[in-house]
Amino acid sequence: MRQFISSTVAIWALTPVASLALQSQVLPQTFSTPVFLSAPANDTRLFVVEKAGRIQLLDNGVQSTFLDLSALVSSAGERGLLGLAFDPAYASNGRFYVNYIDKNFNTVVSSFTAPSASASSVDAATESQVLSVSQPPGRDNHKAGWIGFRSSDPGQLYIATGDGGAGNDPNNVAQNLTNNLGKILRVTPTIGGGYTVPADNPFVGVTGNDAIWAYGLRNPYRNSFDRLSGDFWIADVGQDAREEINLELQGTAGGRNYGWRAREGSADNPAVPDAAPAGAVDPFFDYAHSTFGQSIIGGYVYRGSGEPGLDGSYFFGDFATGRIFSLRNDSGNPMGLTERTAELGTPFGPNQLSAFGEDGLGNLYAMGINGQVVLIAAAVPEPATWAMLLAGLLLTSRACARRTIPA
């Protein structure tokens, strides 16, 4: 991962934090290069994705291996086990999905089935491949890796792909609608493997791969859906100048072109001769590399219970600097940009912050390649909550919640 504020940021001032509303609480467990964290809805456990190919389960403070795909995964560079998404019906079907780079260096999205929703381990032999995407040979970066389900669109799996690596997308695949690289895909997984295409995908019946939802992306490594509104936040890692956040509000039609490679964030890319594509959509927010950092890590809209005043704030960070920020969406406009780095005091320095995560109750986490995972929580938790955290038991209490690296 690498590189971003934008012309937008040139006029922004960081909002002073009136009080220390948040802190990071370091979980006592450590992990091997954690790159994602998730959980099924309303599940009090944590599922931590390790880049080398394992998913670690944290249940009542006890850590164990939930799934081991290390024999299938190539993890050099930005390759690895990169994404995890639980089926919205996981409680009844035990199905979940992963995104990894295989031993042939191609992207694979597969489903696995747990013997029950409460199972503590899953057999790798239950794998059913949904799709694969060929990656350019000899390039180990820009693999994206995020996958996710939208609460308002529960049967459809969204898949983020990077442009395949090297600099400035030499084959311009992000603009090629017959190539699945540099895209957001949207498919309906089929039980037993494969997928069908939703009839309302934007390129069904016209030129372009039917599975494509959005295009013109460089490396949308970490993205998320707002669990309350359904808004889609896409954080695309930039090249040499800018980092960007794209926002598709709930109800936005598919088919958006985010402009890469001719556009980098809100600016033209001087490294290529291409004119800006007609109709290209500028980011909701972007920043120059001379400001906040050089490699954006997309996060989540805060919907936890620790600090109601933060409800609706989108958290994101930067790998290169380790800095963490929040902002809000105000009718399609970014508002309230606030730096949270000092306030949170996370243990992540430059080139360490790898991802944010959201548990089944809406609590927000951050993690780093140093192996640590932290809970983003209210600055002064209730004494019982603090004691439970130290014991590794925070997630057992419903009362505590209301509801690598890219270059």
C-alpha positions, 0 to 999 in steps of 0.5 A, spaced: 500 500 500 502 506 499 500 513 498 494 522 499 489 531 501 485 533 494 484 540 492 478 539 496 483 538 502 487 544 500 481 548 503 480 543 509 482 545 516 482 539 521 476 540 526 479 541 533 477 535 538 473 538 543 474 532 548 477 526 548 471 522 546 475 516 544 481 511 546 484 505 543 483 498 547 489 493 545 486 486 545 491 482 549 491 477 543 496 478 537 496 475 530 500 474 524 499 480 519 492 481 520 489 484 514 481 484 516 476 483 521 469 481 521 463 477 524 456 475 522 450 479 524 449 479 532 455 474 533 459 476 539 465 473 536 471 476 532 474 473 526 481 475 524 484 474 517 491 473 517 495 475 510 498 468 510 492 464 509 488 463 516 482 466 519 483 466 527 477 466 531 476 469 538 471 467 542 470 469 550 478 471 550 480 464 547 484 464 540 483 458 535 484 457 528 477 457 524 480 456 517 486 454 515 488 456 507 495 457 508 496 451 503 492 454 497 494 462 498 500 465 495 502 471 500 508 475 497 507 482 496 500 484 496 498 477 495 494 473 501 488 471 504 485 478 503 477 478 504 472 475 508 464 476 508 459 472 512 452 470 508 447 474 511 443 468 512 449 465 516 445 463 522 441 458 518 446 456 513 453 457 515 456 460 509 461 465 508 466 467 503 473 469 502 478 472 497 485 470 496 490 469 491 492 462 489 498 459 488 498 461 480 497 468 483 490 469 481 484 472 485 479 466 487 473 468 491 470 462 494 465 460 499 465 455 505 460 452 509 461 451 517 457 445 520 453 450 524 453 457 526 456 456 532 462 452 530 469 453 532 472 451 526 471 449 518 474 444 514 477 447 508 474 441 503 468 445 503 470 450 499 466 452 492 469 456 488 465 462 486 469 466 481 477 467 479 480 473 476 486 472 472 492 477 474 498 479 470 504 475 471 510 477 475 506 483 479 505 482 486 501 489 488 494 492 486 490 485 488 484 489 492 481 483 496 475 486 499 468 483 499 462 484 502 454 484 502 449 490 503 444 489 508 439 492 503 441 487 497 443 481 501 443 476 496 449 479 492 456 479 493 460 485 492 468 484 490 473 489 489 479 488 484 485 492 483 488 494 476 493 488 477 499 492 479 505 496 476 505 503 475 499 507 472 495 501 469 500 500 463 494 496 460 489 501 462 485 495 464 481 499 469 477 502 463 476 496 459 469 493 460 471 486 458 476 485 463 474 484 471 481 488 474 480 495 476 473 494 478 467 493 483 463 486 481 456 484 483 454 477 483 449 472 486 453 466 488 450 459 487 450 454 492 455 449 490 460 454 486 459 459 480 454 465 480 449 468 476 449 476 474 443 480 477 439 483 472 440 490 474 447 490 473 449 496 469 452 492 463 447 486 462 445 486 455 450 492 453 457 492 451 461 490 458 462 484 462 455 483 466 458 482 473 461 489 473 458 494 478 463 500 477 470 501 474 476 506 473 479 503 480 486 503 481 486 498 488 480 499 492 483 495 498 478 496 503 471 498 503 464 498 507 457 498 507 454 503 512 450 498 516 444 503 517 444 507 511 446 502 506 451 507 503 457 504 499 464 507 501 470 505 496 477 507 498 482 507 492 489 507 493 492 512 489 499 512 485 504 518 486 499 524 488 492 523 491 488 518 495 481 518 494 474 516 498 468 514 493 461 514 496 455 511 492 449 513 496 444 508 497 440 507 491 445 509 486 445 506 480 451 501 478 455 503 472 460 509 475 466 510 472 471 513 477 476 515 472 483 511 473 488 511 470 487 518 466 484 521 473 487 520 480 482 522 485 480 529 483 486 531 478 488 529 472 494 523 472 500 527 468 503 520 467 499 518 462 496 521 455 489 519 456 484 524 456 479 524 462 473 519 461 467 522 459 462 522 465 467 520 470 465 521 477 470 525 482 471 522 489 467 524 495 473 526 498 481 526 496 487 528 499 494 530 496 500 525 498 503 532 501 498 532 507 495 526 510 499 520 507 500 516 501 496 509 502 489 510 504 486 505 508 478 505 508 474 504 514 467 504 516 461 508 519 461 508 526 455 505 529 457 502 535 454 504 542 461 507 545 460 514 543 453 516 540 456 523 538 460 519 533 454 515 530 455 516 522 462 518 522 466 515 517 473 512 520 479 511 515 486 512 516 493 511 512 498 506 512 504 510 510 503 515 516 499 511 521 494 517 522 487 516 523 481 520 521 473 521 521 469 525 517 461 525 515 457 525 509 452 531 509 447 530 503 453 528 499 458 533 501 464 531 506 464 535 513 467 535 520 474 532 518 477 530 524 484 527 526 483 522 531 491 519 531 493 522 538 486 521 541 486 514 540 493 513 541 494 506 537 500 502 537 501 503 529 506 507 527 508 509 519 507 503 515 503 498 520 496 500 520 493 495 515 485 495 516 479 497 520 474 492 522 467 491 524 464 486 529 457 483 529 454 488 534 457 494 530 463 496 534 469 498 530 476 496 530 483 497 527 489 493 526 496 493 524 501 488 521 505 488 527 500 483 529 495 488 534 488 489 534 485 495 538 478 496 539 475 503 538 471 505 544 469 511 549 475 514 552 472 513 559 468 506 559 464 503 565 469 500 570 466 493 568 467 494 561 474 495 562 475 489 566 472 485 561 476 488 556 482 486 559 480 479 560 479 478 553 471 478 554 468 485 552 465 482 546 461 477 550 456 483 553 451 485 548 450 491 553 457 494 551 454 495 543 448 497 540 447 494 535 496 489 507 497 492 505 496 496 499 500 500 494 
